[in-house]
Amino acid sequence: MTESNISSPSRPRDSDRKTRIHISFYDRIKFLLFFAIVFFVLVWADMAGKDDLGFLAATQQSASQRWWIFPLLAIELIRQTHFLIAELASPYHGFWQKYFSFIDRQLHRLSDWTRFRLSRVIKWLVFITLLSIVLGAIYKETPVRALFFAPKALWSALPVIAQLAFAVVFIIIQFVAIFWFLSRGGIDTYFPDDIKTRFSDVWGQDHVLARIQENLVFLENPESIEKLGGYVPGGILLWGPPGTGKTLMAESMAGETGRPFVFVDPGAFNNMFFGIGILKVKSLFRKLRKLALRYGGVVVFFDEADALGNRGIMTNRGPGAYSQSCRVTNYISEETLGIIWRNQLSRGEVASSELSEPGNLINRFMMGAGGGGAGMGTLQALLTELSGLRKPRGFFNRVVRKTLGMRPKNPPKYRILVVMATNMPESLDEALLRPGRIDRMYRVGYPSKAGRIRTYQGYFDKISHNLTAEDMEKLAIITPYATGATIKDLVNESLIMAIRNSRTSVTWSDVLKAKQLKQLGPSEDVEYIERERHATAIHEACHAVMAYQTRKHLEIDIATIEKGAEYLGMVASIPPDDQFTHWRSEYESDILVSLASLAGERMFFDGDNSSGVSGDLESATTIAGLMEGYWGMGSTVSSYASSRRMELGAPGGAKGRDPKEEMRRALSDRIEDNLGELLARSETLLRKNRNHILAVAHALETHKTLSGNDVHAVIEGRVGDVVNGAAYFEPANLAKLEEYHQSALQAHKEHRKPDLPLPVFG
């Protein structure tokens, strides 16, 4: 296709036109209509009070007395005829432009604004002149005198007009008062003296603070970028998981700049009546402009900005758009995603076709965040205020100067720094996030190890404690996903533990107890029967020993057999360092730890196993499935997700079978084979460490909860926090443990109480 076929002709320029530009029908007849109305008003004035004067006679009388109106009609008619011919006949228009264009050139020597003001003066003079003539005919006076009778007539009618005006104004005031009352609230203003927070009070997010400081430099000294042709970035989005310090950062911005801080409540724009949210937006930005002029700038903070909603987030982009651009799932731990997945399964909200692709579930979870919002019109009003046209400021400037024909003064530059915070950036409207409204987006994620250490030091410095720098580092290691809020809460809970024990200084044991309480919750006040307590201890000891032997990327954090709301016991592990990639060997060790419970129960209970392994098998199967089908860590290379999307069957599938069913069966077979091999490895490793398992189980039965250091102490035969592991390396004690286990095994088979009590080591 050639360019001539696809290009459309441009609209001709005025200088290239052969005829005059067409005017509308109203513009053609408006002056003729105005003169006709004036004439018939004069006829009506002549007929008033004269019953014997008919319409025709009054028309003839008015025409003879006010003959001047007909030349005006004729002039306007000739003018419009001239325009009409010039619009239709190009030779006539060309002749006029050739010989009479000097008139237009003389007129256009004046500026557009001057010509506009001159035309306005002429129109007002013509209107006042005709008004005086009409009033003279009504009052039977000369036009000049009649013009001064108009205020007198208006004054006499003022009581009636005032009553009508009061009724109208009273009704309007009622509506205005209702809407004004409903539009109040949700917006709090803090002045510079009220804000004590500084950047030094924000810990663990130094990389974000460095970028924010750059924004504040431009806010303090806008000329440094504006004189070079740029503009001051006026919008910041802070996004990330809850509790990481987004609100604290915004408050510290206002504290550092010495500017007012306006806090906008998340639900400020959610209202019962349509239009209230728009009024709130308008009043908010009026306040911001006043504060910006008075203090040289203002910081406005929209907390939980996802409450603003969007105008249809799912219509123009895929469900994972923001999860790709903002990496919104990075801060969600695998444990959290697992909880979400299981909750969706339990409620029946995930179809069977979605179980094979975790990305589908994540997208469903993210898509659910797009609902709600501040209501129709509110978001549009906010978008307009953030980057819309600025009208002239002040009543005198906008109304009086315009009435007098003077050009209004341009509005000033308002230094408004807009800061928004959310943990669901995918629910924000694209138009809100575009440059010019939100110029910079910073992820405020989980603090690094160094950031956690600094945060712990900051909060512990506010209380009395005897923790060393090594303790701080160790605490930062065993709390890998701690945020500023959780760290503050943990320190406070540690202080409560110390006060509960009649102390004013926090010790390391207080911190461990507080961490256990926050991580596991309060244990249920129940007691296992002896054989079930021993079985639970064996179950968790198998996990712990397998983790100690095979896991190098994680360290045991805590092991317990105290029953919680959703578990009988657990072994929790944590990463010793901040790690962002995972390897096949690491996932295999995770599967070995999960399968250790099944292998251990079968080994210690003569092939029998409990229902408590269900969660472990679910975890192992999920990891194995992802290894085989998604991560390239199995016996095949192809991606199950792509194969399923392209409806490719399993290689070498039987004829006549459903390709999807064949592919699913092939994947399940590979998963089962992998799990079978790893289960055999797990059994071999556990048999080699039988004594260690019995030792850890005995320590759990004795103390119920062990720290990771205590588990290591039992296996390594050294002194831990509360356990002396050397006792478990004495042959006599090992014999007692084996004897006690055999007694518990026999009691398990016969469903009775064991014959031997739990051994006690001195």
C-alpha positions in Angstrom: 0.0 0.0 0.0 1.5 3.4 -1.1 1.7 6.4 1.1 -0.9 8.3 -1.0 -3.4 5.5 -0.3 -3.0 5.6 3.5 -2.5 9.3 4.1 -5.5 11.6 4.5 -5.6 15.2 3.3 -4.9 17.9 5.9 -7.4 20.6 6.9 -6.5 23.6 4.7 -5.0 26.7 6.4 -7.0 29.9 6.5 -4.5 31.6 4.2 -5.0 28.8 1.6 -8.8 29.0 1.5 -10.5 30.2 -1.7 -13.6 31.3 0.1 -14.4 32.8 3.5 -14.8 30.6 6.5 -18.5 29.7 7.1 -20.1 31.1 10.1 -22.9 29.5 12.1 -26.6 30.3 11.6 -26.9 32.0 15.0 -23.9 34.3 14.3 -25.6 35.2 11.0 -28.9 36.3 12.5 -28.1 37.4 16.0 -27.8 41.1 15.4 -30.8 41.1 13.0 -32.8 39.2 15.7 -31.6 41.7 18.4 -32.7 44.8 16.3 -36.1 43.1 15.6 -36.7 42.4 19.3 -35.8 46.0 20.2 -38.2 47.3 17.6 -41.1 45.3 18.8 -40.4 46.2 22.4 -40.8 49.8 21.3 -44.0 49.0 19.6 -45.3 47.3 22.8 -44.3 50.4 24.8 -46.4 52.6 22.4 -49.4 50.4 22.8 -49.2 50.3 26.6 -52.0 52.4 28.1 -53.6 53.1 24.7 -56.5 50.8 24.1 -57.5 52.5 20.9 -54.1 52.0 19.3 -53.8 48.8 17.4 -50.8 46.8 16.5 -50.5 47.9 12.9 -51.0 51.5 13.8 -48.4 51.2 16.6 -46.0 49.6 14.2 -46.4 52.4 11.6 -46.1 55.0 14.3 -43.0 53.4 15.7 -41.4 53.0 12.3 -42.0 56.7 11.5 -40.6 57.9 14.8 -37.7 55.4 15.1 -36.7 55.2 11.5 -33.0 54.9 12.4 -33.4 51.3 13.3 -34.0 50.4 9.7 -30.6 51.7 8.4 -29.0 49.6 11.1 -31.0 46.5 9.9 -30.0 47.3 6.4 -26.3 47.7 7.2 -26.3 44.3 9.1 -28.2 42.7 6.3 -25.7 44.0 3.7 -22.9 42.8 5.9 -24.3 39.3 6.2 -25.0 39.2 2.5 -21.4 40.1 1.8 -20.3 37.3 4.1 -22.6 34.8 2.5 -21.4 35.6 -1.0 -17.7 35.4 0.1 -18.4 32.0 1.6 -19.9 30.7 -1.6 -18.1 32.5 -4.4 -14.3 32.3 -4.5 -13.9 35.0 -7.2 -15.8 37.5 -5.0 -13.8 36.6 -2.0 -10.5 36.8 -3.9 -11.5 40.3 -5.3 -12.3 41.5 -1.8 -9.0 40.1 -0.4 -7.0 41.7 -3.2 -8.4 45.2 -3.0 -9.8 45.6 0.6 -7.5 43.4 2.7 -5.8 46.5 4.1 -8.7 47.0 6.4 -8.1 43.6 8.0 -4.4 44.3 8.1 -5.0 47.5 10.0 -7.3 45.8 12.5 -4.9 42.9 13.0 -2.1 45.3 13.9 -3.8 45.4 17.2 -3.3 42.5 19.6 -6.0 39.9 20.0 -6.5 41.0 23.6 -6.8 44.7 22.6 -9.3 43.9 19.8 -11.3 41.8 22.3 -11.5 44.7 24.8 -12.4 47.2 22.1 -15.2 45.0 20.8 -16.5 44.5 24.3 -16.6 48.3 24.9 -18.5 48.9 21.6 -21.0 46.2 22.3 -21.7 47.6 25.8 -22.1 51.1 24.4 -24.6 49.8 21.8 -26.5 47.8 24.4 -26.7 50.8 26.8 -27.8 53.1 24.0 -30.6 50.8 22.9 -31.6 50.2 26.5 -31.9 53.9 27.2 -34.1 54.2 24.0 -36.4 51.4 25.2 -36.6 52.8 28.7 -37.4 56.2 27.3 -40.3 54.7 25.3 -41.6 52.9 28.4 -41.3 55.9 30.8 -42.3 58.6 28.2 -39.0 60.4 28.9 -35.9 61.3 27.0 -33.5 58.3 26.7 -30.9 59.9 29.0 -33.4 60.6 31.8 -35.1 57.3 31.3 -31.8 55.5 31.9 -31.8 57.0 35.5 -35.3 55.9 36.2 -34.3 52.2 35.9 -32.6 52.1 39.4 -35.7 53.7 40.9 -37.9 51.0 39.4 -35.5 48.3 40.5 -35.5 49.8 44.1 -39.3 49.7 44.2 -39.3 46.0 43.2 -36.4 45.2 45.5 -38.6 43.7 48.4 -40.1 41.2 46.1 -36.8 40.4 44.5 -35.2 40.1 48.0 -37.8 37.6 49.1 -37.3 35.5 46.0 -33.6 35.7 46.4 -33.7 34.8 50.1 -35.9 31.8 49.3 -33.4 30.6 46.6 -30.4 31.3 48.8 -31.9 29.6 51.8 -32.5 26.4 49.8 -29.0 26.6 48.3 -27.5 27.1 51.8 -29.2 24.0 53.1 -27.6 21.9 50.3 -24.3 23.7 50.7 -24.3 23.1 54.5 -25.1 19.4 54.1 -22.4 18.8 51.5 -19.9 21.0 53.5 -20.6 18.9 56.6 -20.2 15.6 54.8 -17.0 16.8 53.1 -15.3 17.5 56.4 -13.0 15.0 58.1 -10.3 12.5 57.0 -7.7 15.3 56.4 -5.4 16.3 59.2 -2.8 19.1 59.0 0.4 19.1 61.1 2.5 22.3 61.1 6.3 22.3 61.2 6.5 22.7 65.0 4.2 19.7 65.4 6.5 17.3 63.6 9.5 15.9 65.4 10.4 13.1 63.1 13.7 13.3 61.1 15.5 11.0 58.7 17.6 9.8 61.6 14.5 8.2 63.1 14.0 6.0 60.0 16.2 2.9 60.2 16.9 0.1 57.8 15.9 1.9 54.6 19.0 4.0 53.8 18.8 3.4 50.0 15.3 4.8 49.8 16.1 7.7 52.0 19.0 8.7 49.8 16.6 9.0 46.8 14.0 10.9 48.8 16.6 13.4 50.0 17.2 14.2 46.3 13.5 15.1 45.9 13.7 17.3 49.0 16.7 19.2 47.6 14.7 20.2 44.6 11.7 21.1 46.8 14.0 23.4 48.8 15.8 24.8 45.9 13.6 24.4 42.8 15.7 26.9 40.7 18.6 24.5 40.6 16.7 22.3 38.1 14.2 24.8 36.7 16.8 27.2 35.4 18.3 24.3 33.4 14.9 23.6 31.7 13.7 20.8 34.0 10.9 20.6 36.6 10.7 19.6 40.2 9.5 16.0 40.7 6.3 16.5 42.5 5.0 12.9 43.3 6.5 9.9 45.1 5.0 6.5 45.5 6.3 4.3 48.4 5.2 0.7 47.9 6.0 -2.5 49.8 4.9 -4.8 52.5 3.1 -3.4 55.6 5.2 -2.1 58.5 8.4 -1.3 56.6 8.2 2.5 57.4 6.4 4.1 54.5 4.3 6.4 56.7 7.3 7.2 58.9 9.3 8.2 55.8 6.6 10.6 54.7 6.4 12.2 58.1 10.2 12.5 58.2 10.1 14.4 54.9 7.9 17.1 56.4 10.1 17.2 59.5 13.3 17.6 57.4 11.9 20.3 55.1 10.1 22.3 57.9 7.0 22.3 55.8 3.4 21.5 56.8 2.4 17.9 56.6 -1.1 17.0 55.5 -2.2 13.5 56.2 -5.1 12.1 54.1 -7.0 9.2 55.8 -7.4 6.2 53.5 -11.2 6.3 53.8 -11.5 10.1 53.4 -12.9 9.8 49.9 -15.4 7.0 50.6 -18.8 8.6 51.0 -22.4 7.7 50.8 -23.5 10.5 48.4 -22.1 11.1 44.9 -20.0 14.2 44.6 -18.8 14.4 48.2 -15.5 12.9 47.3 -15.0 15.4 44.5 -15.7 18.2 47.0 -13.1 16.8 49.4 -10.5 16.7 46.7 -11.2 20.3 45.7 -11.1 21.5 49.2 -8.0 19.5 50.0 -6.0 21.1 47.1 -7.3 24.6 47.9 -5.8 24.1 51.4 -2.6 22.7 49.9 -2.2 25.7 47.6 -2.8 28.1 50.5 -0.2 26.3 52.7 2.3 26.1 49.9 2.1 29.9 49.3 2.3 30.6 53.0 5.2 28.2 54.0 6.9 27.9 50.6 5.8 24.3 50.2 3.7 21.5 51.6 3.9 17.7 51.9 0.7 15.8 51.4 0.6 12.1 52.3 -2.0 9.7 51.0 -1.9 6.6 53.2 -3.1 3.3 51.7 -3.5 4.9 48.3 -5.1 1.8 46.9 -8.3 3.0 48.5 -8.4 5.6 45.7 -9.3 2.7 43.4 -9.0 2.8 39.6 -11.1 3.2 36.5 -10.9 -0.4 35.3 -7.5 -1.9 36.0 -8.2 -5.2 34.4 -9.6 -3.9 31.1 -6.4 -2.8 29.4 -3.6 -5.0 30.8 -3.0 -8.5 32.0 -3.3 -9.7 35.5 0.4 -9.8 36.1 1.3 -6.4 34.7 2.3 -4.9 37.9 3.6 -8.0 39.4 6.1 -7.9 36.5 6.9 -4.1 36.6 6.9 -3.6 40.4 7.8 -7.1 41.4 5.0 -7.0 43.9 5.3 -10.6 45.0 9.0 -10.3 45.9 8.2 -9.4 49.5 5.7 -12.3 50.0 7.5 -15.2 51.5 7.0 -18.7 50.3 5.3 -19.6 53.6 2.8 -16.8 53.0 2.1 -17.8 49.5 1.6 -21.3 50.7 -1.0 -20.1 53.3 -2.8 -18.1 50.6 -2.8 -21.2 48.3 -4.2 -23.5 51.0 -6.9 -20.9 52.0 -8.0 -20.6 48.4 -8.2 -24.4 48.1 -10.1 -24.8 51.4 -12.7 -22.2 50.2 -13.0 -23.9 46.8 -11.9 -20.7 45.0 -9.3 -22.3 42.8 -10.2 -24.4 39.9 -8.4 -27.7 39.3 -6.9 -26.3 36.1 -5.2 -23.6 38.2 -3.5 -26.0 40.6 -0.8 -26.8 38.2 0.3 -23.2 37.8 1.1 -21.2 40.9 1.3 -18.0 38.8 -2.5 -18.4 38.2 -3.1 -18.3 41.9 -0.8 -15.3 42.4 -2.6 -13.5 39.6 -6.0 -14.3 41.2 -4.7 -13.0 44.5 -3.4 -9.8 42.9 -6.5 -9.3 40.8 -8.6 -9.4 43.9 -6.9 -6.2 45.1 -8.4 -4.1 42.3 -11.8 -3.8 43.7 -13.3 -1.0 45.7 -12.1 2.5 45.4 -13.2 6.0 46.3 -16.1 6.2 43.9 -16.8 7.5 40.4 -15.5 11.0 39.8 -13.3 11.2 42.9 -10.2 9.7 41.2 -10.8 11.8 38.1 -10.9 15.0 40.3 -7.7 13.9 42.0 -6.0 13.3 38.6 -7.1 16.7 37.4 -5.8 18.5 40.5 -2.4 16.7 40.4 -1.6 17.8 36.8 -4.5 19.9 35.5 -4.6 23.5 34.4 -4.2 26.1 37.1 -6.7 28.9 37.0 -5.9 32.4 38.1 -6.0 32.8 41.9 -8.3 35.3 43.8 -11.7 36.8 43.2 -10.3 40.2 42.3 -7.9 38.6 39.9 -10.3 36.3 38.2 -13.6 38.3 38.2 -12.9 42.0 38.7 -9.9 42.3 36.4 -11.7 40.3 33.8 -14.8 42.5 34.1 -12.6 45.6 33.7 -11.1 44.1 30.5 -7.7 43.5 32.2 -5.7 40.3 31.7 -5.7 38.2 34.9 -2.4 37.5 36.5 -0.9 34.0 36.0 -1.2 31.6 38.9 1.9 31.1 41.1 4.0 27.9 41.2 2.8 25.8 44.1 5.4 23.7 45.7 3.3 20.6 46.6 5.1 17.3 47.2 2.6 14.5 46.9 3.6 11.2 48.7 1.5 8.1 48.4 2.0 4.8 50.2 0.5 1.4 49.4 1.2 -2.3 49.7 -0.9 -3.0 46.5 0.5 -0.9 43.7 -1.2 -3.0 41.1 -4.6 -1.6 42.2 -3.6 2.0 41.4 -4.8 3.6 38.2 -2.2 3.9 35.4 -3.0 7.5 34.9 -2.2 8.2 38.5 1.2 6.6 38.2 2.3 8.4 35.0 5.2 10.9 35.1 3.9 14.4 36.0 1.7 13.0 38.7 3.9 10.3 40.3 7.4 10.9 39.1 9.2 8.4 41.2 8.3 5.0 42.7 10.4 3.5 45.4 10.0 0.0 46.8 10.2 0.0 50.6 10.9 -3.7 51.2 12.0 -5.8 54.0 15.2 -4.4 55.5 18.5 -6.2 54.9 20.5 -7.8 57.6 22.4 -4.6 58.2 19.2 -2.7 58.2 17.6 -5.1 60.8 20.7 -4.7 63.0 20.5 -0.9 62.9 16.7 -1.0 63.6 17.2 -3.4 66.6 19.9 -1.1 67.9 17.7 2.0 67.6 14.8 0.4 69.5 16.9 -1.3 72.1 18.7 2.0 72.8 15.4 3.4 74.1 15.2 0.7 76.9 17.5 -0.9 79.4 19.1 -4.1 78.2 22.3 -6.2 78.4 22.4 -7.4 74.8 25.8 -7.2 73.0 26.5 -6.4 69.4 26.8 -10.1 68.7 23.4 -10.6 70.2 22.0 -7.9 67.9 23.5 -9.6 64.9 22.2 -13.0 65.9 18.8 -11.5 66.5 18.8 -10.0 63.0 19.8 -13.4 61.5 17.0 -15.3 63.2 14.3 -12.7 62.1 14.9 -12.6 58.3 11.6 -11.0 57.3 11.3 -8.6 60.2 10.0 -5.1 59.4 10.3 -1.9 61.4 6.9 -2.5 62.9 7.6 -6.1 63.9 11.0 -5.3 65.3 9.5 -2.5 67.5 6.8 -5.0 68.6 9.4 -7.6 69.5 11.5 -5.2 71.5 8.4 -4.1 73.4 7.3 -7.7 74.0 10.8 -8.4 75.4 10.4 -5.6 77.8 7.1 -7.0 78.9 8.7 -10.4 79.5 11.3 -8.7 81.7 8.7 -6.8 83.7 6.7 -10.0 84.2 9.8 -11.4 85.8 10.2 -8.4 88.1 13.2 -7.0 86.1 13.7 -3.6 84.4 16.5 -4.7 82.0 15.9 -7.0 79.0 18.0 -10.1 78.7 18.6 -12.5 75.8 16.3 -15.0 77.2 13.5 -12.4 77.3 14.1 -11.8 73.6 13.9 -15.5 72.8 10.7 -15.9 74.7 9.2 -12.9 73.1 10.2 -14.1 69.6 8.7 -17.5 70.3 5.5 -16.0 71.5 5.2 -13.7 68.4 6.2 -16.5 66.0 4.2 -19.4 67.3 1.5 -17.6 69.4 0.5 -18.7 72.9 0.5 -22.5 73.1 -2.7 -24.2 74.0 -2.9 -25.4 77.6 -3.1 -29.1 76.8 -1.0 -32.1 77.7 -0.3 -35.1 75.4 -0.7 -38.6 76.7 2.7 -40.2 77.0 2.7 -42.3 73.8 1.4 -39.4 71.7 3.9 -37.0 73.2 6.7 -39.4 72.4 5.4 -39.9 68.8 5.2 -36.1 68.3 8.7 -35.7 69.6 10.1 -38.4 67.3 8.3 -36.7 64.4 9.8 -33.3 65.1 13.2 -34.8 66.0 13.4 -36.4 62.5 12.7 -33.0 60.9 15.4 -31.4 63.1 18.1 -34.0 62.6 17.5 -34.1 58.8 17.6 -30.3 58.7 20.9 -30.3 60.6 22.4 -32.9 58.3 21.3 -31.7 54.9 20.2 -28.1 55.0 23.1 -25.6 54.6 21.0 -22.7 53.3 18.8 -22.6 56.4 19.4 -22.8 60.1 17.1 -24.3 62.7 15.4 -21.5 64.5 13.1 -23.3 66.9 11.7 -26.7 67.6 8.7 -27.4 69.7 6.1 -30.0 70.6 3.8 -27.6 72.3 0.4 -27.7 70.6 -0.6 -24.6 68.9 -3.9 -23.6 67.2 -2.9 -25.2 63.8 -0.1 -27.6 64.7 0.9 -30.3 67.1 4.6 -29.4 66.9 7.0 -27.8 64.4 10.6 -27.2 63.4 11.1 -23.7 61.9 14.2 -22.8 59.9 15.5 -19.4 58.8 18.1 -18.3 56.2 21.4 -17.2 57.8 22.0 -14.6 55.0 19.9 -12.6 52.6 19.5 -14.9 49.6 17.6 -14.2 46.4 18.1 -17.3 44.4 17.6 -21.0 45.2 19.2 -24.1 43.8 18.2 -27.7 43.1 20.3 -29.1 46.0 18.6 -26.7 48.4 15.1 -27.7 47.2 16.1 -31.4 47.5 17.2 -30.9 51.0 13.8 -29.2 51.7 12.0 -32.2 50.4 14.3 -34.5 52.5 13.3 -32.5 55.6 9.6 -32.8 54.7 9.8 -36.5 54.0 11.8 -37.2 57.2 8.6 -37.3 59.3 7.1 -40.1 57.2 10.4 -42.0 56.9 11.1 -41.6 60.6 7.7 -42.7 61.8 7.8 -45.8 59.7 11.4 -46.5 61.0 10.7 -46.0 64.7 7.1 -47.4 64.7 7.6 -50.6 62.7 6.2 -49.3 59.4 3.3 -47.4 61.0 2.8 -43.7 60.4 0.3 -41.0 61.6 -1.9 -38.5 59.8 0.4 -35.7 60.9 2.6 -36.2 57.9 -0.1 -34.9 55.5 1.2 -31.3 55.6 4.8 -32.5 55.1 3.7 -34.6 52.0 1.8 -31.6 50.6 4.9 -29.4 50.9 7.2 -32.1 49.4 4.9 -32.8 46.5 4.5 -29.1 45.7 8.2 -28.5 45.6 8.8 -31.6 43.6 6.2 -30.6 41.1 7.7 -27.1 40.7 11.1 -28.7 40.2 9.9 -31.0 37.5 7.6 -28.8 35.6 8.8 -25.2 36.1 12.4 -24.8 37.3 14.3 -27.3 35.1 15.4 -29.3 38.1 13.8 -32.6 37.1 14.3 -35.4 34.5 13.0 -33.2 31.6 13.8 -29.7 30.4 10.5 -28.5 28.9 8.3 -26.2 30.9 5.0 -27.7 32.0 3.4 -24.3 31.9 4.3 -23.7 28.3 3.3 -27.2 27.3 0.0 -26.9 29.0 -0.6 -23.5 27.4 0.2 -24.9 23.9 -1.8 -28.1 24.6 1.2 -30.3 23.9 0.9 -33.9 25.1 3.5 -36.0 26.8 6.2 -37.3 24.5 5.3 -40.8 23.2 1.8 -40.7 24.6 -0.7 -43.4 23.7 -3.0 -42.7 20.7 -6.5 -41.7 21.4 -5.8 -40.3 24.9 -6.3 -36.7 25.9 -3.0 -34.8 25.5 -3.6 -32.9 28.7 -4.4 -36.0 30.6 -1.4 -37.7 29.2 0.8 -34.8 30.1 -0.6 -34.6 33.6 0.0 -38.3 34.1 3.6 -38.0 32.9 4.3 -35.2 35.3 2.7 -37.0 38.2 4.8 -40.1 37.5 8.0 -38.0 37.4 7.1 -36.4 40.7 6.3 -39.7 42.3 9.6 -41.2 41.1 11.6 -38.2 42.5 9.8 -38.4 45.8 10.4 -42.1 46.0 14.1 -41.7 45.5 14.3 -38.9 48.1 12.3 -40.9 50.6 14.8 -43.8 50.3 17.7 -41.3 50.9 15.8 -39.9 53.9 15.4 -43.4 55.4 19.1 -44.1 54.9 20.2 -40.8 56.6 17.8 -41.3 59.5 19.1 -44.8 60.2 22.6 -43.4 60.4 21.5 -40.8 63.0 19.1 -42.9 65.1 20.8 -41.9 68.4 20.7 -38.2 67.5 16.9 -38.5 66.8 16.2 -40.2 70.1 18.4 -37.6 71.9 16.6 -34.6 70.3 13.2 -36.3 71.0 14.1 -36.7 74.6 15.1 -33.0 74.9 11.8 -32.0 73.3 9.8 -34.2 75.7 11.8 -32.7 78.6 11.8 -29.0 77.7 8.9 -28.9 75.1 10.5 -26.1 73.2 14.2 -25.8 72.0 16.1 -23.1 70.3 18.2 -23.8 67.2 21.3 -23.6 69.4 19.9 -26.2 71.8 19.1 -28.6 68.9 22.7 -28.2 67.6 24.0 -28.7 71.2 22.2 -32.0 71.6 23.5 -33.3 68.2 27.0 -32.0 68.8 27.3 -33.0 72.5 27.9 -29.5 73.9 26.2 -27.1 76.2 23.3 -25.0 74.7 21.0 -22.4 76.0 19.0 -24.7 78.3 20.3 -28.2 77.4 23.5 -29.9 78.2 24.1 -32.0 75.1 27.1 -33.9 76.5 24.7 -36.1 78.5 23.4 -37.6 75.2 26.8 -38.9 74.2 27.1 -41.2 77.3 26.4 -44.9 76.3 24.4 -45.5 79.4 22.0 -42.6 78.7 21.7 -43.8 75.0 20.7 -47.2 76.3 18.0 -45.7 78.5 16.7 -43.7 75.5 16.4 -46.8 73.4 14.8 -48.8 76.2 12.3 -46.0 76.8 11.5 -45.9 73.1 10.8 -49.6 72.9 8.5 -49.2 75.9 6.6 -46.4 74.1 6.5 -48.4 70.9 4.9 -51.3 72.7 2.4 -49.0 74.3 1.6 -47.5 70.9 0.8 -50.9 69.5 -1.4 -51.8 72.5 -2.9 -48.3 73.0 -1.9 -48.1 76.6 0.5 -46.1 78.9 4.2 -46.9 78.6 5.7 -49.1 81.3 8.8 -46.9 81.7 8.7 -43.2 82.6 10.6 -40.5 80.7 14.3 -40.8 81.6 15.8 -37.9 83.6 19.5 -37.0 83.2 21.4 -35.1 85.8 
